[in-house]
Amino acid sequence: MAKAATLISTRVEESFKEQFIRAAELNRETPSEALRRLAEDYVKAARRRRIAEDAAEIRAGEDEADVLDWIAAHGAPGDGE
């Protein structure tokens, strides 16, 4: 079953929009495909940063229960990663 899509909107200068459209076309992507890929990359990078921050806190002295709680919270199957 396909997931329902929703719209994200933002404002940019017209000249930037034209440059972005041309860049997407040069990469044989639609602007929507390019934006979707960029957004997915952003979310993945944010997750990696958060995991790195959490790992640093754990290494800084949290106890075993905190580690097990973190694993339970972040190790759920089907989270898209």
Phi, psi and omega in degrees: 000130181286143177282145178290139180261155177226165186258135170247133183235145176212161179252134175222163176295147183303319181296323178293318178302315180297318178297319180295316179299315179297318180297317178298316180298321178298330179267012179056043176233154168280158176304322179297317179298318180296315180295320178299315179298316179298318179295318178298317178297321180297314180296316179298317180295320179297319177298316180298318179298315181296318178297318178297319178296316179298318180297321179296320178295319179297315179295336182283359172132010176292154184274176185301323180298320178297319179297314180295322176297318180297316179298317179297322182285328187252355185256016183292135178293150175079022180274005177088358180257000000 
